[in-house]
Amino acid sequence: MTKSWKEKLGDAIPAELGREIDIFETEIGLRKQGKIDEKVFAETRLRRGAYGQRYDNGQRNDGLKTQALQYPSGDLTKGPVTFWDAPGMQRIKIPYGGLGPEQLEVLADLAEEYADGILHVTTRQDIQLHYVQIDDTPSLFRRLAAVGITTREACGNTVRNVTGCPLAGVCRDESFDITPYAKGCAKFLLGHRDTQSFGRKFKVAFSGCAQHACGLAIMHDVGAVARVKDGKRGFEFYVGGGLGSVPNQARLFDAFLPEEELLPVSQAISRVFARMGEKKNRNTARLKFLVNKLGLEEFKRIVLEERRTLPGDPAWTAFLEDLRVTDEKPARAGLPLNGQPRTAGFDEWRKTNVTPQRQPGYAAVTVTFPLGDFTPGQSRALADLVRKYSGAPLRLTVEQNAVVRWVSEADLPAFYADLKAAGLGEPGAGSIVDITACPGTDTCKLGISSSRGLAGELRTRLAARAVTMDQAVRDLRIKVSGCFNSCGQHHISDLGFYGVSRKKGNFTVPHFQVLVGGQFQNNAGSYGLAIIAIPSKRIPEVVDRMTERFLAERQKGESFQAWIKRTGKGKIRAMLEDLAEIPLREKDRSFYSDWRDPREYSVGDMGVGECAGEVVSSLDFGLAAAEREAFEAQLDLDEGRAGAAAGKAVHAMLTAAVELVRTQNYDASDKPLEVVREFRERFYDTKLFWDPFAGGKFAQYFFHAVESPLQDPAPDAVHRLVEESQLFIEAAHSCRLKMAQGGLKT
């Protein structure tokens, strides 16, 4: 009898993984019959990487696919699209970003057959497919499993994809190749019994050195930076890092953790996190909150005690017996470029996209994916190029590109020509043109502004003048997120932007908060803070104005971060304040729609404002005052006045809360605890101040700041408080819009 493709793949699928997929397929059927609770099934599917996604009347606005999509539920205007009505997003784990040719070909087939024909690279070296039907996921999982890929624990309260430097093994600055350690850690933690009871997600990353940003190790829950001490391998080991709405710098757990302790200590941390981490309140359930709550020394004491009581496990050190298992064999001999003929564009591409390896005669080539996207045809072309020129798996990067390693320098002109033929020959990798962006309003339910639309517009404008651009500007990084959650990693870029909204009359206008002070290098060495919200359509002017001023004012050899610090955020904000003005809708309607999306941005029009001007409510004035106070807190923090900064950050929240309380015809007290009580009763308990995705997290920042004031205003703690203050004020703006749309007095 002729075998089905499922039967043909049977021998290639690991038995345990195949059984899990069978179980999931059964669970889908039981959920449809109502025999599994939706909340239970939601966590089940998330742990297999299956997300719901956003639908704006079946349209995408990123320029890739604009036709209306058809769903079983019919008319989308009659109600919200549910996970069962329409396709969703499928995340696929790619440990340390490694993909071989056969895997690239299978991914290409899946993108064509089950998705919308686009493969998207995330900032955590995953692959995402959009518009995937839940009924198709078991078949998709089996085909991935047959080539050694799993979606297990790609989402949910689990250990997410273990990331690693894409130049591991070929970097000239690394202490040693972290590849076998990242692979061993990913295998050990996947499905481990001690990682199944977390209150939130858990992220792990590896870097081969401290100075570069390839692995971003120290912004993770657990980060390991390779070190050699007295001839022995180990890691600078960090805990409690993370971005999200309020970023947190990781803390040094151990300056040198021996390699044999990597897995047992990681297991001990997992056990402590599962046992002591927050479970009820998801807003404070990441590891960083537990480390901050206990203090680093107490956390370390508990973890090491847990480590001492763990029963021995051969898996802790089994992978150390053969660290060369991940070594790669190049397809061709490494030869110098010498006088090889070069086509037009080659030199510019080589300047930005080619990195010499530590192995003589070889180069690592970055293949640029604008907005992190590539097509099935390009995936197959890459598979062919990897076989022909490299012989080793490529590596996806945290900047949403791919690196093909072991390319002979003599082959670079031919490799470039083949890349161009596949539409993959764009230069600018690792430059200001190479903008990182999350999915934003295109497909993410949390998106506020179009991060991809803005990133695409900025890329087009910057690429047009990249050749003549000063190198100091070319070397800058821009990162864009559609909301405050930092999936686009806006906190660690030279210029970061995250989506917010503002009201002009009876209409909402897409905006982005502008962040400065972040640092991508040194494994995400510092986090930026927001200084001003600017209408989305004026963000390109922000980039032009800031880069021009930087070039005009910088001292010899001065970095962008150093210029920001020397200039001061007050002056930086002042140079942008005129761009914050929103023209009336009747004068310029373009401000009232987002980038690459012609539709009206507002949720619903409530009429035309008065022709003589608009009436500004006391709430608008109050929120503006709160924003000013939060910004002044930043200035104090920058000047080393942490105590003053903390006071202003808390007062900014109080100002916003008081103005909201006054909208309910209540003469709010000026006593902080009374303000908290009234705000809790009128806005928190009633869920009027309630984000559909963040819940009451931002209100809790306010409550905690007033009821449990900082006793020791250390800079890191005050930095978080300032960030929380800004987010509370943003939530107050959202609450103001919500009240206006509900017809409530503002």
N, C-alpha and C positions, 0 to 999 in steps of 0.2 A: 504494500500500500504506500502511496505517496505521503510523506511526512509533512505536517504543517511547519511553518517557520518556528512556531513555539517548540515543537518536538525537536526540530533540528538544533535549536539553541540549547536544548536541555542539558547536554553534556558539558557545555561551556559555562553554565551558570553554577556558581557555588551552591551546594545543597542547602545550606542554612539560609542564604539570601533568597534562593528560589522559593523556599517554604514561606518566608516572610511575605514575599510578593503574592503568593497564593492566598495567604491569610488576608492581606489587604484587599485583594479582589473580592473575597467573600464579605469583608466588612462593608465595602461599597454597596453590595447587594442588600445587606441587612439594614444599612442606613436608609436606603430607598424604601424599604418595607417598614420603616419606623421602629425597628427593633434595637437600634443603637441611638443613644441620645446625641443630638447635634454637637453639644459641647465636647463630649468625649470623642466623637469622630473628628472634630476640628483639630484637636491635639494629635490624633492619630495621623491624619493626612499631612499636617504641618511637619511632623517628624519624618515624613517621607518627601518633604520639599514641595508639597502642593498647596499653593496660596490661592485665595480669591484675589481678584484684581478689579481695578476701577474701570467704569464704563461711562463715558460722556456721550450718551446717545449713539453709542456704537462707533465713535469716531476716534481716530488717533490724530494727534496734531504735531507729530515730529517730522512730517514730510515723507515718511517711508511708506505709509499706507493710509490713504485718506478715504477709501470707500466705506460706505456703511456696512456694518457687519450684521448678519442675521442670526437670531437666537431662537431657541424653542419657545421662549416665553412670549414672543411676538412683539407687540408695541412697547418699547422701553419707556414711553412717556406715561404709562399707566402705573408705574411703580418701580422700585429699585430692583436691580438685577441681583439675583442670589447666586451663590456658588453653584447651585444645581441647574440654574437656567442657562448659564453662559460659561464659556471657557475661562480658565484661570492661568496663573503663572506657575511654571515648574522650575524649581531651582535644582541644579545638579552639582554635587560636590566634586571638586577637582583638587585633591590634596596637593599643596605647594604649587598648584597651577600646572602640573605636568600632564601633557596630552600627546599621545603617540599618533601616527598616521591613521591606523585603523580606527581609533577612537574619534578622530576628526571626521572620518567618513561616515561613521554611524551617527554622530551628532548632526551632520549635514542631512542625512536621510530623515532623521526625526524632526528636524526643523521644517522640512518640506511636507512631511506626511501628517504631522500632528499639530504644528504651530503655524505661525504666520510667515514663515520663511526668513526669520531673522534670529541669529544667535547673539546673545548679549553677554558681555563680560562684565562682572561686577567688581567692586573695589575689594572683594575678598577672594579673588581668583576663582570664583564660581562661573558657571554658565547658566543663563536663564533663558527659558523659552516662554513666550507669551501666547495666549489664546489656545491653551491646551484643554481639551475636555477631560473631566475627571474619569469618565469611562475608559479613556484611552491610556490612562497612566499605568495600569499593570503591564500592558504590552510594551510601553515605552521603557518601564523599569527593567523588563526582561532583556530587551535588546541592549540596554546599557550594561547590565550585569554580565552579559556574554563577552563584553570587551573590557571588563574590570572596572566599571564605574558604578557607583551607587548614589542614590539620592537620600539614603538613610541618614536621618538627623541633619539634613540640610537646613531645616528650620525648627521651630519649636524650642522648648526649654531644654536644650541639649548642648553638647559640644559641637559647635559649628565647624565649618571647614578649617582645617589647620593650614595656615598660610606660611609661605617662606620666600626668601629672596630668589628672584628668577635667575640671578647670575651665580647661584650657589654652585661651587665646583669649578667655575671658570673665572671668578672675580679676582682681580689682582690685589685687593685689599682685605680679603676675608682671612679669618684665623684658621678656619677649616670648612669643609663642605658640610652644610647643615642638612642636606637632602636626606640621608638615611635616618637622621634623628627626627625630622619632620614626618617622614613616612612611618617610622616606628611608633611615634606618638599618636598619629592619626589612627593607625591600626589598633593600638592598645586601648585607646579611649572610646573607639566606635562601639556602641552597644554595651559598654562595660556596665556591670550591675551598679557600680558606684556613681554613675553619671546619669541615672534615670530619674532622679527625684529633685532636680533643680527647680528653683522658683523662677528662673529666667535663663536666658541663653548664656553661653560660656565660650569665649573666643581665645584661641591660642595662636601664637606666631613665632617664627624663628628668623633671626638675622645672622649673617656671617660676620658682620662688623658693626661697630657702634656709630660710625660717622655718616653712613649713607641712609637712605630712606626706603630701600628696596623691600624690606620686610616689615617696617613700622612696628617692631616688636614691643616697644615700651608704651604703646597706647592700647594694649590688650589686657584681658583678664589675667592671662599668663603670657609672659614674653620671655624668650630665651635668646640671648646674644652670645655668640660663640667667643670663647676665650681659651687661651692656652697658658697654663701656670706650671712652671717647673717641668715643662715637657709633657704635661698631662692635659687632656681635653676636659672642658667643662663649660659652664655658661654663667654669665651675669643673668641672674634670674629675677624677673620683675612680676609683681602681682597688683591687681586692683586698678588697672588702667581701663580707659574706655572713652568713647566720644559720646554719642547720644545727645540729648537735649542739654545736659550739663556735663561737659567733659571733665575727666579726672586723670591727672598724671599718675602713671603707675609708680609704685614704690619698690625700691631695691630690697628684695627678700634675702638674697644671698649674692655677695660679690663674686663668689666662685662656687657653683654647685657642680660637683663632679658628675661626669656623664652617666655613671651607673646609678646616680640618684635622681636623674631626670624623671623617669616614669613613676617610681614609688612616691616621690614628693608630689608629683602631679596628681596621683591617685589620692594621696592624703588631703590635698587641697580640695579635691572633688568631694570627698567624704565630709569635710568640715563645712563646705558650702552647702551641700545637700542637707546637712543636719541643722546648721545654725543660720543659714541665709533666710531672708524674708520670703514668705510663701503667700500671704494674704494680699499684701499691697505690691503689685507688680512694679509700681513706680520706684520702689526702693529695694528691688530684689536682685540687682546685679551684684557681683562680687565686690565691686568698688565700695558699695555702701556698707558691706560687712566689714571690710578692712578699715574703713573710716570710723565705723562705730566702735570696733574693738581697739583700734590703734594697731600700728604695724607690729610692735613688739609682742603684744598679747596674741595677735593673730598668728604670728610666727611661732610663738610658744605652743599654741594649741595644735598647729599643723605638725610641728616636729614631734609632739607627744603622740599624735595620731600615727605618724610615720613609724615610731618605735613599736607601736602595738599591732601594726599590719602583719598578717601572716606572709611569709615569703612567697614570691611568685617568680618562676623561671622566666616569664615573659618580660620581666623588668630589664633583663640583660641579654636575652636571647638575640636581639637584633644587633648587639654590639659585637657578636662573634664574626659577623661578616659585613663590615661597613662599606665594603667595595661593591656590594650588591647593586647599588644605584650608579656605579661608574658607567660612563657612556663611551661608546666606540665610534669615532667619527667616520663618515662615509668616504672621505677623501683625505689625502695628505695635506697638511698645512703648508702653504706656499705663500710668499710675499706677493703683494699686488704688483710691485715694480711698474712696468710700462704698459700694463693692460689698457686697451682702448676703452674710453668712457663715453657713455651717451649723455645727452643733455639732461640736466637735473641730477646726475649721479653725485657730483661733488657736494651739492647742497644736502642731499639725502644722507650721504655718508657722514657729513659733519654732525648731524643730529641723531641718526638712527643706528650708527655702527659703533660698537665698543670693543677695542682689542681685548682678547682674553689673555690670561696669564700664560697660556700655552702658546708658544711662538707660532706664527703663521695662521692663527685662527681668530675669528671675530664672532661676537654675539650681535645679532641683528634684531632691532626692535621693529616689529610690524605694527604700524599705526592703525587702530580701529577708531575712526571718528565716532564719538559718543558711545564707544564700547561695542559697536555693532559690526557684524560681518555676515555675509550671506552663505547659504549652503554651497554655492559654486566656489566661493572664496575659501571655504573650509576644505573642500576637496583639492583645490589648487595648492593650499598650504600643505596638505598631506603629501602631495606629489613632490613639492619643494623640499620638505623635510627628508623624504626618502632619497632624493637626488643629491642634495647638497650637504645635509647634516648627519643623518643616521641616528639622531637622538631625539627624544621627545622635546617639543617646544614647551615654553613656560608662559602661562598667562601672568599678567602683572597687576598690581594694585592700582595702576593708572589706566586700567581697562585696555591694555594692549597685549601683544604677545612677543616673546623673545625666541628667535631661532638661533641655537647655539652651534658651535663647531662648523661654521662656514669658513672654508679656506679663503684667505684674503684674496687669492688669485681668482676666486670664483665670484667675488662681490659684484663686478659689472654684469655678469650673466644673471646672477641672482636678482639684482635690481631690475633688470629687463623683464624677467619672469614675474616679479612682483607687480610691476607696472601693468603688464598684460592682464593680470588678475584684478586690477583696480586697487592694489594694496601698496602702491609706491609713494604714498604721501610722506614728505619729510616732517620735521618738527617734533619728533618724539622727545618727551621730557622738557618741553619748552612752554612758553606762554600760550602757544597755539594748541597744545595738547591738553585740552580742558577736560577735567573729570566732572561727570554729572550723574546724579541718580535718576531713576525713571520719572520722578516728579508727577505732575498732573496727567501725564500720558496714561499711566497704568496703575499708579500707586494710590491707594485709598487715603493716604495721609497727605498727599500733595496739595500745597496751597498755591504755588506759582509754578510756571513751566520751566523747570530747570533745564530740560533738554532743549526747549525752544531757545532759551537765552544762551546756553552753551553753544548751540549751533550757529546762532547769529554772531556771537563773539568770535568763534573759530573762523567763520567766513571773513569777517572784517580784519582780524589779525593776520590771517594767512596771506591776505592780499598785499600786505606790506612787510612780511616777515624777512625778506631778503635784505631790505634796507634798514631793518630795525637794529638799534644799538644792542650789543650783546648783554648788557646789564638788564635790559628789559626782556630780551628773549629768554633769559634764564629764570624768569619768574614763573610761579605756578598759580593757576586759577582753578578753584573748585566750587561747584554749585550744588546746593541741595534744594529740593522743592519745599522743605519745611525745616523745622528746628532740629530734626533728629540726626542730622549730620551723616546720612548715608552717602552723600557726596564728599564727605570729609572736609567740609568748609572750614573747620576749626584749625586745620594744619596747613593752610595755604598762605601764600603771600597776600593774595586777594581772595577772600572767601565771600560767598553770598548764600543766604538762605531765604526761602520764600515766606512772605507775610502778606497781609492785606490791610488796606486803609480805606476809610470812607470819605467821599467827597459829595456833599449834598446827600442825595438818596441813592448813590451808586457806590459800589465797591471797586477798588482799583488794585490790580496786582502790584506788589512791591517786593523788593529784596532788601534784607538787612545787609549792610556792608561790614565785613569783619576785617580787621587788620591786626598784625602782631603775631600771626601764626607762623610756624616754621615746619617745613616738610623734611628738611635734612636732619641729621642726628637722630634718626628713628622717630621723627615727629617731636622735635625738641621743645616746642612751646605751642600753646593754644591761643588763638586769637579771640578777641571780643568784639561784639557788634557796636558800632559807633553811630549809625544813622540808617533810617529806612528811606529808600529811594524808589520812586516808581519804576517798575520793570523796564519800561521803554527808555529810561534814561541811564540804565546801568552801563551801556557802552560808553557814554560820556564820562561816567565815573572812572572807567578803566583808562580812557584817553587822558583825562585830567590828571589822575594820580601818577601815571607813568611819565607824562611830560614834566610834571613838577619834580618827580624823582630825578630825572635826567638833568634838569636845570639846576637843582640844588645839591645833588649828592657830592660828597667829598671824594677824593681819589681813593678808589678801592672800597668805598662804603657800600654795604649791602642794603637791600630794601628794608629789612627789619631794623638795621641800625639807623637808617634815615627816618623811619617812622618814630623810633624812640627819641631821636634827637629833635625832631620837629615837634613831637607831642600830639596826642590824639585830639586835643582841643583845636589846634590849627588845622589838622587834617579834616576834622568835622566841619570847621568853618569854610574850608575851600569847597565843600560839597553841599552846603546848606541850601543854596539857591536851586540845586537840582531836585530838592525834595518837594518843591511847589508843584501842585497838580492843576493843570488848566481845567477850566469848566468844560463839561462834556460837549456843550454846543460849540465850543471853540476848537476842540481837538478830541475827537472820539477815539483816536488810536490808543490813547492812554487807558481806555476802559476795556481793552481786550489784551490778551497775553501774546507773547511771541509765537509766531507761526500758528496762531489760532484766531481766525477772524471773528469768532463768536463773542458776544457780550460777556464780560467776565462776571458781572454781578449775578447773584442767585436770582434776584427778581427786582425789576424796576418798580419804584414806589411813587413815580410821578416826577415832574420836572421841577427843579429848584426855582426860587424867585428870581426874576430877570434882573432885579437890582442887586443881586448878591445873595449869599446864603447866610442863614442864621447859624452862628457857632454856639453850641451848647456849652454849659459849664463843665460838663463831662469831658468834652474835647479839650478844653483848656486844662483841666485837671490831669488828663492823661499825658498831655504835652509836658506839663510840669514834672510829672513822674519820670518821663523819659529823660528830661534834663537832669534830674537828680541822679538817676542811674548812670548817666554818662559822667557826671561830676565824680561819682564814686570811682569810675575807671581812672579818671585823672589822678585822684588821690592815691589809688593803688599803684599807678605807674611812678608816682613820686615817692613811694615808700611809706605813705601814710595809711597803713592797713586799717588801723582803728577807725580813722575818719571815714575811710571808704566803706567799712562795714556799716557804720551808722547811717550813711547816706543811702546805701543800698536798701536797708530796712525801711528807712523813711520814704523812699520812692514807692515801695510796695504799699505802705500805709496811705500815701497820697492817692494812689490809684484806687485802693479799697474804699477810702472815705468818699471819693467822688461817685463810685458805683452805689454805695449805700444811700447817698443823697438823692439819687434818681428815684428812690422809692418814698420820696417826701418825708424823709427822716433826717433830722438834724443830728448828724453823726457826731459822736464824742471825739475829743482830741486825745483821749486816753487809749494807748495801743491795745490793751487787753479788751477794752470795751468795743473797739473797732473790730477786733477779731471775732468777738462774740456776735456782733450784729451782722458782720459779713458772713460768718458761718451759717447763721440762721436764715438769712435772706437770700444768699447766693449759693452756698455750698450744699446745704441740706436740701434745698429746692432744686439743685442741679442746674440752676440758671447759669452759673459759672462752671460749666462742665464740658470738656472737650469730648466728642464721641469716640476718640481713639486714645487720648491721654487720660481721660477720666478727670478726676480731681487733683491730679498730680501738681499742677501749678498753684492751686489754692493751698495745698499742703506745704509748699515751699514757704508761702506767706505765714501760715500758722506756726511752722517750726521756727522761722526767723524771729518772730515776736515772742513766742512762748518759751523758746530755748535759745536765747541769744548766745553768740559766740563768747566763750570765756577767754580764749587765747586766739586773737585775730591773726593767725599765721597767714602769710600771703596766699598759699594754696587754698586754704579754707575761704578766705575773703574772695578770691577769684571765683570760686564756685558760687558764693553768695551773690556776687554781682551778676553772674550768669543767670542765676535763679530769679533775681529781681527783674532782669530784662524779659525773661520768659513769662513771669507773672504779668508784667505790663502788656506784653503781646496778647496774653490770654484775656486781659481786660479789654483790649481793642476788639477781640473776637466776640466777647460778651456784649459789648456795645453794639456791634453789628447784629448779633442775635436778637437783642432787645428791639432794635429798629425794625428788623424784618418781622418781628412778632407784633409790631404796632405798639410797643410799650414806650412810655415816655422816657426820653434820654436828654 
